[in-house]
Amino acid sequence: MITTLGNGKHRVRIYTGGVEVASKVFEPNQQSQAREWEVTQKIALREQTFIKPVKGRTKFATVAVAFLEAKDGVMNPQSLDAIRFATETYFPERLAKLPIGRITSPMIAQWYDELLAAGYQRSSVVRWLTAVKSVFTWAISQELVGADPISKTSVPTAVATSPEPIRAMTYEQSASVVAGAAKRHGPYAEILEFFLETGLRWGELADLRVSRYEAIPRPYITVSSSASDGYEPKSTKSGRVRRVPLSPRARDIIERHISGKTSDALIFTSRVGGRLNGTNFKRFLDWKTLGIGFRIHDLRHTAATRWLSAGIDVATVSSWLGHSSATVTMNIYSHYLGGASDQIALERLAAHRASVERVHAEAVEPVEMRARVQLSAAALELLSKG
């Protein structure tokens, strides 16, 4: 119901079951907006998405805090931290201060357009958008808002670009880095070597336990879990358990680190015997200087590219790395794999050609020898007759 007040303003009242559930006053020149608001509220009542305006006035930032408190101990801590980080760091303050019911789809679209324009990857923007959406979904369940403005938007598809080449250390670079680490702390230098020999991820190495090492019949480790810094162990990235064979050097390192430890003990630990922490590890080694521009994760890429260069097939490398499929490995290392596989193929072709030529030479040589013998015999016969 719309009524015009003595000052020319328009009051809209919304009723259901004879009870007023909402009202709003519009300026004299906003009669069309008043009618539009009335229709919208009636539709919301009919579709059961109506929320009392007083509830929709709660600021998004307040709702986000309430959501985090409600989900503490219920959601995975790492997922909860990711949502907290997205809402506090990347969701714009101008929207966080708004009543949650006033945030619209165009506002959300403008936000992610700004992130993309600032150079953030589409995958990151989608991740942050999903985090904010979880707050809206919870707010709907608490009747704090009637609809989710994010569900009506979508982040533009990224323009296809060439994959960034994998960064892998040369043997000289890795030797220099390991030597530099050894001057600071020998066991940490061996950890770097173990990354280079096995291609493990940081979390996988951090949660590697003595019981997962087998020396007979041949040395290998079973990788079944991963522990991100500050969180409890969980399954590996692909969710698969894998076995990684150990080179003689990797075996020597692991046997030195398990000496005197129980089966459930961590193989690699911090300097004080606790679980490894990536930030502390890099700070102690002064990785910004020591790493010569590489990341710790690049040691994994280095291991993979060395295996492929040695002629190990992609399926085996994929298994050792713990990828979900050989296709994933091909996609990651396609830039490198082309040159390496071409070189290996050319070397094999050259070896095959040399083998064929050798067999041919061995087959031809006896024929030529018999011909020379027959020619010599004929020459002697002629001389004797002469």
Secondary structure per residue as TSV (DSSP state, phi and psi in degrees):
chain	resnum	aa	ss	phi	psi
A	1	M	-	360.0	131.9
A	2	I	E	-114.3	128.9
A	3	T	E	-126.9	146.4
A	4	T	E	-98.6	125.8
A	5	L	-	-81.9	170.4
A	6	G	T	-61.8	-28.8
A	7	N	T	-87.9	7.2
A	8	G	S	91.1	-8.7
A	9	K	-	-75.7	161.6
A	10	H	E	-114.5	125.1
A	11	R	E	-105.0	130.2
A	12	V	E	-109.8	126.3
A	13	R	E	-116.9	135.2
A	14	I	E	-110.9	127.9
A	15	Y	E	-119.6	148.4
A	16	T	E	-145.6	126.7
A	17	G	T	63.1	27.9
A	18	G	T	80.0	4.5
A	19	V	E	-112.8	132.7
A	20	E	E	-72.8	124.9
A	21	V	E	-113.2	-14.0
A	22	A	E	-162.5	151.6
A	23	S	E	-152.3	154.0
A	24	K	E	-155.3	142.8
A	25	V	E	-108.3	135.4
A	26	F	E	-118.7	153.5
A	27	E	-	-66.3	162.5
A	28	P	T	-55.5	-36.3
A	29	N	T	-89.2	14.3
A	30	Q	-	-116.8	36.0
A	31	Q	H	-63.9	-39.1
A	32	S	H	-66.7	-38.6
A	33	Q	H	-65.3	-34.8
A	34	A	H	-63.6	-44.8
A	35	R	H	-63.9	-41.5
A	36	E	H	-62.3	-41.6
A	37	W	H	-66.2	-39.9
A	38	E	H	-61.7	-45.6
A	39	V	H	-63.3	-42.3
A	40	T	H	-60.8	-43.3
A	41	Q	H	-67.3	-38.1
A	42	K	H	-66.9	-38.3
A	43	I	H	-63.9	-41.6
A	44	A	H	-62.2	-38.9
A	45	L	H	-64.1	-42.8
A	46	R	H	-65.9	-39.0
A	47	E	T	-90.0	5.1
A	48	Q	T	61.1	34.3
A	49	T	-	-113.2	9.1
A	50	F	-	-72.3	133.9
A	51	I	-	-124.6	132.9
A	52	K	-	-56.8	131.8
A	53	P	H	-51.2	-34.4
A	54	V	H	-62.6	-32.2
A	55	K	H	-75.1	-39.1
A	56	G	H	-68.6	-6.3
A	57	R	T	-84.1	-6.3
A	58	T	S	-67.5	130.7
A	59	K	B	-65.0	147.1
A	60	F	H	-57.2	-43.3
A	61	A	H	-58.3	-38.9
A	62	T	H	-67.6	-41.6
A	63	V	H	-64.2	-40.6
A	64	A	H	-61.7	-42.1
A	65	V	H	-63.4	-42.4
A	66	A	H	-63.7	-39.4
A	67	F	H	-61.7	-47.2
A	68	L	H	-62.5	-38.9
A	69	E	H	-68.1	-39.8
A	70	A	H	-68.3	-31.6
A	71	K	H	-93.6	-5.7
A	72	D	T	-63.3	123.3
A	73	G	T	87.9	-7.8
A	74	V	T	-105.9	-47.7
A	75	M	S	-86.9	161.3
A	76	N	-	-57.9	127.0
A	77	P	H	-54.7	-37.5
A	78	Q	H	-67.5	-40.4
A	79	S	H	-65.7	-40.4
A	80	L	H	-64.8	-40.5
A	81	D	H	-64.5	-36.0
A	82	A	H	-65.2	-39.2
A	83	I	H	-68.2	-43.2
A	84	R	H	-59.8	-44.2
A	85	F	H	-63.1	-43.0
A	86	A	I	-66.9	-44.2
A	87	T	I	-72.4	-31.7
A	88	E	I	-88.9	-26.3
A	89	T	I	-102.4	-41.1
A	90	Y	I	-110.0	-19.5
A	91	F	S	-76.4	123.3
A	92	P	-	-61.9	143.7
A	93	E	H	-61.4	-34.4
A	94	R	H	-62.2	-31.8
A	95	L	H	-84.9	-36.3
A	96	A	H	-61.6	-29.5
A	97	K	T	-83.8	-10.9
A	98	L	S	-79.1	151.7
A	99	P	B	-58.6	137.9
A	100	I	G	-60.1	-30.1
A	101	G	G	-73.1	-11.9
A	102	R	G	-98.2	-4.0
A	103	I	-	-79.7	123.0
A	104	T	-	-109.7	167.1
A	105	S	H	-60.4	-42.9
A	106	P	H	-59.2	-35.1
A	107	M	H	-64.2	-41.6
A	108	I	H	-64.7	-42.9
A	109	A	H	-61.9	-40.9
A	110	Q	H	-63.1	-37.3
A	111	W	H	-62.5	-51.6
A	112	Y	H	-72.2	-25.7
A	113	D	H	-63.4	-39.8
A	114	E	H	-64.5	-39.5
A	115	L	H	-64.9	-44.0
A	116	L	H	-64.5	-40.5
A	117	A	H	-65.1	-28.4
A	118	A	T	-78.2	-5.4
A	119	G	T	101.6	4.9
A	120	Y	-	-72.5	146.3
A	121	Q	-	-67.4	146.8
A	122	R	H	-58.9	-40.0
A	123	S	H	-60.2	-36.4
A	124	S	H	-69.8	-42.4
A	125	V	H	-62.2	-43.3
A	126	V	H	-61.6	-39.8
A	127	R	H	-63.4	-43.8
A	128	W	H	-68.8	-37.0
A	129	L	H	-63.6	-41.4
A	130	T	H	-63.4	-38.2
A	131	A	H	-63.4	-45.1
A	132	V	H	-66.9	-35.9
A	133	K	H	-61.3	-35.8
A	134	S	H	-62.5	-32.2
A	135	V	H	-68.4	-43.8
A	136	F	H	-63.9	-41.0
A	137	T	H	-60.5	-42.0
A	138	W	H	-67.5	-39.0
A	139	A	H	-62.2	-35.7
A	140	I	H	-65.2	-42.3
A	141	S	H	-64.8	-24.8
A	142	Q	T	-95.5	6.5
A	143	E	T	58.3	35.7
A	144	L	S	-92.7	-17.1
A	145	V	-	-154.9	153.0
A	146	G	S	-93.2	-21.7
A	147	A	-	-147.4	160.3
A	148	D	-	-102.8	109.8
A	149	P	G	-66.9	-19.4
A	150	I	G	-73.7	-31.6
A	151	S	G	-63.5	-18.1
A	152	K	G	-98.3	10.9
A	153	T	-	-127.5	165.0
A	154	S	-	-152.5	140.4
A	155	V	-	-73.4	130.5
A	156	P	-	-54.4	143.1
A	157	T	-	-63.6	136.3
A	158	A	-	-71.2	146.1
A	159	V	-	-71.9	131.2
A	160	A	-	-61.7	133.2
A	161	T	-	-130.7	159.8
A	162	S	-	-68.8	138.7
A	163	P	-	-63.0	143.0
A	164	E	-	-69.7	131.0
A	165	P	-	-56.6	141.2
A	166	I	-	-68.0	139.3
A	167	R	-	-98.9	118.1
A	168	A	-	-129.8	144.2
A	169	M	-	-78.0	147.7
A	170	T	-	-77.1	167.6
A	171	Y	H	-62.5	-35.6
A	172	E	H	-67.5	-41.1
A	173	Q	H	-65.9	-46.1
A	174	S	H	-65.6	-36.9
A	175	A	H	-64.1	-39.0
A	176	S	H	-66.9	-41.9
A	177	V	H	-64.8	-45.3
A	178	V	H	-63.2	-41.7
A	179	A	H	-63.3	-40.4
A	180	G	H	-65.2	-39.1
A	181	A	H	-66.6	-36.2
A	182	A	H	-62.3	-29.7
A	183	K	H	-70.3	-26.0
A	184	R	H	-90.4	-44.9
A	185	H	-	-164.6	108.7
A	186	G	H	-51.8	-49.6
A	187	P	H	-59.4	-33.3
A	188	Y	H	-69.6	-35.5
A	189	A	H	-62.8	-38.3
A	190	E	H	-68.7	-31.1
A	191	I	H	-63.7	-42.7
A	192	L	H	-60.9	-43.0
A	193	E	H	-61.3	-39.7
A	194	F	H	-65.8	-37.5
A	195	F	H	-58.6	-45.5
A	196	L	H	-65.2	-30.6
A	197	E	H	-86.0	-27.0
A	198	T	H	-116.7	-20.1
A	199	G	-	70.4	22.1
A	200	L	-	-68.8	154.6
A	201	R	-	-80.5	161.0
A	202	W	H	-57.0	-50.6
A	203	G	H	-63.3	-31.9
A	204	E	H	-68.4	-42.8
A	205	L	H	-67.9	-38.3
A	206	A	H	-63.9	-26.5
A	207	D	T	-108.7	14.5
A	208	L	-	-73.5	126.7
A	209	R	B	-114.4	159.5
A	210	V	G	-55.5	-39.7
A	211	S	G	-64.3	-14.7
A	212	R	G	-93.7	9.5
A	213	Y	E	-107.3	131.2
A	214	E	E	-125.4	132.5
A	215	A	-	-100.6	-19.9
A	216	I	S	-125.0	138.2
A	217	P	S	-78.1	-21.0
A	218	R	S	-141.8	148.9
A	219	P	-	-69.6	133.0
A	220	Y	E	-157.7	165.2
A	221	I	E	-121.2	149.5
A	222	T	E	-103.6	121.7
A	223	V	E	-103.2	110.6
A	224	S	-	-128.1	-5.0
A	225	S	-	-150.8	168.9
A	226	S	B	-147.5	142.5
A	227	A	-	-128.3	104.4
A	228	S	-	-68.8	151.8
A	229	D	T	-55.2	124.2
A	230	G	T	85.8	1.7
A	231	Y	S	-125.0	161.5
A	232	E	-	-71.8	152.5
A	233	P	-	-59.9	149.2
A	234	K	B	-143.2	-175.4
A	235	S	-	-68.5	166.3
A	236	T	-	-67.0	169.8
A	237	K	T	-56.9	-41.8
A	238	S	T	-85.0	-9.3
A	239	G	S	79.6	7.6
A	240	R	-	-107.5	150.8
A	241	V	-	-94.8	134.9
A	242	R	E	-136.6	160.6
A	243	R	E	-113.0	132.9
A	244	V	E	-119.5	118.9
A	245	P	E	-69.2	152.4
A	246	L	-	-110.8	135.2
A	247	S	-	-71.7	164.8
A	248	P	H	-53.9	-39.6
A	249	R	H	-67.6	-42.8
A	250	A	H	-64.2	-37.8
A	251	R	H	-63.7	-43.7
A	252	D	H	-60.0	-42.3
A	253	I	H	-63.8	-48.5
A	254	I	H	-67.6	-36.3
A	255	E	H	-68.5	-31.4
A	256	R	H	-69.8	-35.8
A	257	H	H	-81.3	-20.6
A	258	I	H	-93.4	-7.0
A	259	S	T	-56.2	124.2
A	260	G	T	79.0	7.5
A	261	K	-	-102.6	153.5
A	262	T	-	-78.5	166.9
A	263	S	T	-63.8	-29.9
A	264	D	T	-94.2	5.7
A	265	A	S	-77.0	152.1
A	266	L	B	-69.4	138.4
A	267	I	S	-73.6	-48.8
A	268	F	S	-108.6	130.6
A	269	T	-	-133.0	172.7
A	270	S	-	-73.1	177.4
A	271	R	T	-64.0	-22.6
A	272	V	T	-103.0	8.3
A	273	G	S	93.7	2.3
A	274	G	S	-92.6	-173.4
A	275	R	-	-68.1	142.1
A	276	L	-	-63.9	142.6
A	277	N	-	-125.4	123.7
A	278	G	H	-58.3	-43.5
A	279	T	H	-63.0	-46.4
A	280	N	H	-66.1	-38.3
A	281	F	H	-59.9	-49.1
A	282	K	H	-69.7	-36.1
A	283	R	H	-64.5	-43.6
A	284	F	H	-64.8	-38.1
A	285	L	H	-82.2	-6.3
A	286	D	T	54.4	56.1
A	287	W	H	-61.9	-28.8
A	288	K	H	-57.8	-33.6
A	289	T	H	-92.0	-49.1
A	290	L	H	-64.6	-36.7
A	291	G	T	-75.1	-2.3
A	292	I	T	41.6	44.7
A	293	G	T	89.8	-4.8
A	294	F	-	-93.2	156.6
A	295	R	-	-95.1	162.5
A	296	I	T	-59.0	-38.4
A	297	H	T	-63.5	-23.7
A	298	D	H	-67.7	-17.5
A	299	L	H	-66.8	-33.7
A	300	R	H	-65.3	-44.6
A	301	H	H	-62.7	-37.3
A	302	T	H	-62.1	-45.3
A	303	A	H	-59.3	-46.4
A	304	A	H	-62.4	-45.3
A	305	T	H	-67.7	-31.5
A	306	R	H	-69.3	-39.0
A	307	W	H	-63.6	-46.0
A	308	L	H	-64.5	-38.2
A	309	S	H	-64.7	-29.4
A	310	A	T	-80.0	-1.4
A	311	G	T	94.2	8.0
A	312	I	-	-71.8	131.4
A	313	D	-	-65.5	155.8
A	314	V	H	-60.6	-39.4
A	315	A	H	-60.7	-40.8
A	316	T	H	-68.9	-44.4
A	317	V	H	-60.5	-42.2
A	318	S	H	-59.6	-41.0
A	319	S	H	-65.3	-44.2
A	320	W	H	-64.6	-36.5
A	321	L	H	-77.9	-18.8
A	322	G	T	81.3	26.0
A	323	H	-	-74.1	155.4
A	324	S	S	-69.2	-23.8
A	325	S	-	-161.5	163.9
A	326	A	H	-66.1	-25.5
A	327	T	H	-63.3	-39.1
A	328	V	H	-60.5	-44.4
A	329	T	H	-61.7	-43.9
A	330	M	H	-60.8	-42.9
A	331	N	H	-64.8	-40.1
A	332	I	H	-70.4	-41.8
A	333	Y	H	-107.7	18.3
A	334	S	H	-59.0	-40.2
A	335	H	H	-62.7	-44.1
A	336	Y	H	-77.1	-41.2
A	337	L	H	-61.2	-34.0
A	338	G	H	-56.8	-52.6
A	339	G	H	-66.5	-41.5
A	340	A	H	-66.7	-46.3
A	341	S	H	-67.7	-34.8
A	342	D	H	-61.7	-44.5
A	343	Q	H	-63.0	-44.2
A	344	I	H	-62.6	-42.1
A	345	A	H	-62.9	-42.4
A	346	L	H	-64.3	-40.0
A	347	E	H	-64.3	-40.7
A	348	R	H	-67.5	-38.0
A	349	L	H	-63.7	-42.4
A	350	A	H	-64.0	-40.5
A	351	A	H	-65.3	-39.9
A	352	H	H	-64.5	-43.6
A	353	R	H	-62.5	-42.5
A	354	A	H	-63.2	-37.6
A	355	S	H	-65.6	-44.1
A	356	V	H	-62.7	-43.8
A	357	E	H	-64.3	-35.6
A	358	R	H	-67.1	-43.2
A	359	V	H	-63.4	-41.4
A	360	H	H	-62.8	-42.1
A	361	A	H	-64.6	-39.5
A	362	E	H	-67.3	-30.7
A	363	A	H	-78.4	-34.4
A	364	V	H	-77.7	-35.7
A	365	E	H	-56.8	-45.2
A	366	P	H	-62.4	-35.6
A	367	V	H	-63.7	-45.3
A	368	E	H	-65.1	-36.6
A	369	M	H	-64.8	-43.3
A	370	R	H	-63.7	-37.6
A	371	A	H	-65.0	-40.6
A	372	R	H	-66.6	-38.7
A	373	V	H	-64.1	-43.5
A	374	Q	H	-64.0	-38.9
A	375	L	H	-65.4	-41.9
A	376	S	H	-65.1	-38.6
A	377	A	H	-65.0	-41.3
A	378	A	H	-64.8	-38.2
A	379	A	H	-64.8	-40.3
A	380	L	H	-65.7	-37.0
A	381	E	H	-65.3	-41.3
A	382	L	H	-63.6	-40.1
A	383	L	H	-65.8	-36.7
A	384	S	H	-68.6	-31.3
A	385	K	H	-77.6	-27.8
A	386	G	-	-73.2	360.0
